[in-house]
Amino acid sequence: MHTFWHDVRYSLRMLRKNPGFAAVAVLSLALGIGANTTIFTVVNAILLNPLPVKNITRLVEVDTIDSKTLVTAANATKLGMSYPNFQDYARENQVFASVGCFVGPLPLTWSGGAEPRQIFGQMVSANYFEILGLRPASGRFFLPGEDTKAGGNNVAVISYSLWANKFGSDPNVVGRILTLNATPYTVIGVAPHGFKGTFTFGNAEQVWIPVSMYPRLLAGFFKDNFNDRRFLSTAMIGRLKDGVSLSEAEASLKTLASHLESAFPKDNASRSVALTALAEAAVGVNVRSQFVLAGGLMMGIVGLVLLIACCESGKFTAGSGCSPRKRDWLESGARGQPGQGDAAIAHRKPGARDPLGSCRLSDRLWGPLSVVVFPAALHPGWRHRPGI
């Protein structure tokens, strides 16, 4: 330990003697470390901890897979769910503790203020927040059955960011009227801080409305086909029962899918289901592999930058220790007494240290080994000599 601290003190002295080099070395390392930290923060937020929900390992997304579309849509094999099929899976499954759905995000026109503005919203089942294990920051979430009256459940939950940014964190926001697409909704609650839905890249300012309000929120083709089994407009999520694995749940739902195919051959022909962990589906169920690849590449690149910074710092630090004066002294020390010449080197005893070893190393190895060759690693025969 004494040698270690002695080496540290020596290194600091060397850096003080070469302030220009010290600044370049510190800047290089700071850039490398900063880039690594930034990229890891992004990867951690997007891929490792994508959603602020309870026990995310038990949450899954259920999607339709259609063998007829695998060739024409190779990059989009998981296609969502139709609302009628969702209702059948929710009613007949034996593997989920609870099942819910959401539709969106949908662009909504918020009127009633100085001028209309656009916000994003989702239509959700009444148990949506319960499945995710969330508690409201204010007010309440939807009650059971508050998603069953078509066009008649005029209640809404707003995100924390929407409450803070557009309502000024008004403590009396619960009970206020929010007019969306010309339909009034009563704000009943505020979602917890940081939650913006089950999509990592969702807009922070969100509003959630019961799925039963689709006649008021959708129009044209989307409204007319919302209850069509062929129309895959809904996302289905579920919380697995204790002791049920994802593969077991998928096998069970595939059996249900075959039953639905038999019951509705025109609408469900060639269709089955696939389950994906919600933590993986949060960045896009069909594109997560691309994000993983991109994240790995970025981590590799910035890691290489940091390695280069360390190698260059080690190379120049070691090289800076071999000044002409030191090299002359080392040469004389290596040859022995004046006049002995090179013969002294040839007759050096086996195992004897070479005072020039550190300089040769810094001259020849600038790779990872040179990171270890710091000022403190230079040969002790000269580094402790007074005046050197």
MOZIGI-V264893 format. One record per pair of residues at least 12 apart in sequence whose C-alpha atoms are under 6 Angstrom apart, sorted by sequence separation. I is the first residue (numbers start at 0). J is the second residue. D is the distance in Angstrom with one decimal. If there is no record, write none. Layout:
i:I j:J d:D
i:I j:J d:D
This chain:
i:64 j:76 d:5.9
i:106 j:118 d:6.0
i:107 j:119 d:5.7
i:174 j:186 d:5.3
i:64 j:77 d:5.3
i:106 j:119 d:4.7
i:173 j:186 d:5.2
i:63 j:77 d:5.8
i:105 j:119 d:5.4
i:173 j:187 d:5.2
i:62 j:77 d:5.4
i:63 j:78 d:5.2
i:104 j:119 d:5.9
i:105 j:120 d:5.2
i:173 j:188 d:5.9
i:256 j:271 d:5.2
i:62 j:78 d:5.7
i:63 j:79 d:5.4
i:104 j:120 d:5.3
i:105 j:121 d:6.0
i:125 j:141 d:5.2
i:62 j:79 d:4.5
i:63 j:80 d:5.6
i:104 j:121 d:5.0
i:62 j:80 d:5.7
i:103 j:121 d:4.8
i:125 j:143 d:5.9
i:253 j:271 d:6.0
i:102 j:121 d:5.6
i:253 j:272 d:5.9
i:102 j:122 d:5.1
i:125 j:145 d:5.9
i:357 j:377 d:5.4
i:101 j:122 d:5.4
i:125 j:146 d:5.5
i:101 j:123 d:4.2
i:100 j:123 d:5.7
i:100 j:124 d:5.5
i:99 j:124 d:5.6
i:249 j:274 d:5.8
i:99 j:127 d:5.5
i:154 j:184 d:4.9
i:155 j:185 d:6.0
i:156 j:186 d:5.8
i:159 j:189 d:5.9
i:153 j:184 d:4.7
i:154 j:185 d:4.7
i:155 j:186 d:4.9
i:156 j:187 d:5.8
i:158 j:189 d:5.7
i:159 j:190 d:5.6
i:154 j:186 d:6.0
i:155 j:187 d:6.0
i:156 j:188 d:4.9
i:157 j:189 d:5.0
i:158 j:190 d:4.9
i:156 j:189 d:5.6
i:159 j:192 d:5.2
i:229 j:266 d:5.4
i:321 j:358 d:5.9
i:228 j:266 d:5.8
i:160 j:203 d:5.9
i:161 j:204 d:4.5
i:318 j:361 d:5.5
i:160 j:204 d:5.3
i:317 j:361 d:5.5
i:158 j:204 d:5.9
i:158 j:205 d:5.2
i:139 j:187 d:5.9
i:140 j:188 d:5.9
i:157 j:205 d:6.0
i:138 j:187 d:5.7
i:139 j:188 d:4.7
i:157 j:206 d:4.4
i:138 j:188 d:4.1
i:156 j:206 d:5.7
i:137 j:188 d:5.4
i:156 j:207 d:5.1
i:314 j:365 d:5.1
i:137 j:189 d:5.1
i:155 j:207 d:5.6
i:136 j:189 d:5.4
i:155 j:208 d:4.9
i:135 j:189 d:5.6
i:136 j:190 d:5.6
i:135 j:190 d:4.9
i:136 j:191 d:4.8
i:314 j:369 d:5.4
i:317 j:372 d:5.8
i:135 j:191 d:5.4
i:310 j:366 d:5.6
i:313 j:369 d:5.0
i:317 j:373 d:5.6
i:310 j:367 d:5.6
i:313 j:370 d:4.2
i:316 j:373 d:6.0
i:317 j:374 d:5.8
i:310 j:370 d:5.2
i:313 j:373 d:5.9
i:150 j:211 d:6.0
i:149 j:211 d:4.7
i:150 j:212 d:4.4
i:146 j:209 d:5.0
i:148 j:211 d:5.9
i:149 j:212 d:5.8
i:146 j:210 d:5.9
i:147 j:211 d:5.7
i:150 j:214 d:5.8
i:146 j:211 d:4.9
i:110 j:178 d:5.6
i:109 j:178 d:5.7
i:109 j:179 d:4.7
i:108 j:179 d:5.4
i:108 j:180 d:5.1
i:52 j:131 d:5.5
i:53 j:132 d:5.0
i:199 j:281 d:5.4
i:198 j:281 d:4.6
i:199 j:282 d:5.4
i:197 j:281 d:5.8
i:120 j:205 d:5.2
i:122 j:207 d:5.9
i:124 j:209 d:5.9
i:119 j:205 d:5.4
i:120 j:206 d:4.5
i:121 j:207 d:5.0
i:122 j:208 d:4.8
i:123 j:209 d:5.1
i:124 j:210 d:5.6
i:120 j:207 d:5.6
i:122 j:209 d:5.3
i:123 j:210 d:4.9
i:122 j:210 d:4.5
i:102 j:233 d:5.0
i:101 j:233 d:6.0
i:101 j:234 d:5.4
i:100 j:234 d:5.4
i:100 j:235 d:4.4
i:99 j:235 d:5.9
i:100 j:236 d:5.8
i:99 j:236 d:5.4
i:98 j:236 d:5.9
i:98 j:237 d:4.3
i:97 j:237 d:5.7
i:97 j:238 d:5.6
i:96 j:238 d:5.7
i:95 j:238 d:5.5
i:96 j:239 d:5.7
i:95 j:239 d:4.4
i:96 j:240 d:4.8
i:83 j:228 d:5.8
i:95 j:240 d:5.1
i:94 j:240 d:5.8
i:81 j:228 d:5.3
i:81 j:230 d:5.4
i:49 j:199 d:5.9
i:81 j:231 d:4.3
i:80 j:231 d:4.7
i:81 j:232 d:5.8
i:82 j:233 d:5.8
i:79 j:231 d:5.6
i:81 j:233 d:5.6
i:80 j:233 d:5.0
i:79 j:233 d:5.9
i:80 j:234 d:5.7
i:94 j:248 d:5.6
i:79 j:234 d:5.2
i:61 j:235 d:5.3
i:60 j:235 d:5.8
i:61 j:236 d:6.0
i:60 j:236 d:4.5
i:59 j:236 d:5.7
i:59 j:237 d:5.5
i:58 j:237 d:5.7
i:58 j:238 d:4.6
i:57 j:238 d:5.5
i:57 j:239 d:5.4
i:66 j:269 d:5.6
i:65 j:269 d:5.7
i:65 j:270 d:4.5
i:64 j:270 d:5.7
i:64 j:271 d:5.3
i:63 j:271 d:5.8
i:64 j:272 d:5.3
i:63 j:272 d:4.5
i:62 j:272 d:5.5
i:75 j:285 d:5.6
i:62 j:273 d:5.4
i:61 j:273 d:5.9
i:61 j:274 d:4.7
i:60 j:274 d:5.7
i:60 j:275 d:5.2
i:59 j:275 d:5.5
i:59 j:276 d:4.4
i:60 j:277 d:5.5
i:59 j:277 d:4.5
i:58 j:277 d:5.5
i:35 j:301 d:5.6
i:31 j:304 d:5.8
i:31 j:305 d:4.2
i:28 j:308 d:5.7
i:27 j:308 d:5.4
i:24 j:312 d:5.4
i:10 j:374 d:5.2
i:10 j:375 d:5.5
i:9 j:375 d:5.9
i:6 j:375 d:4.6
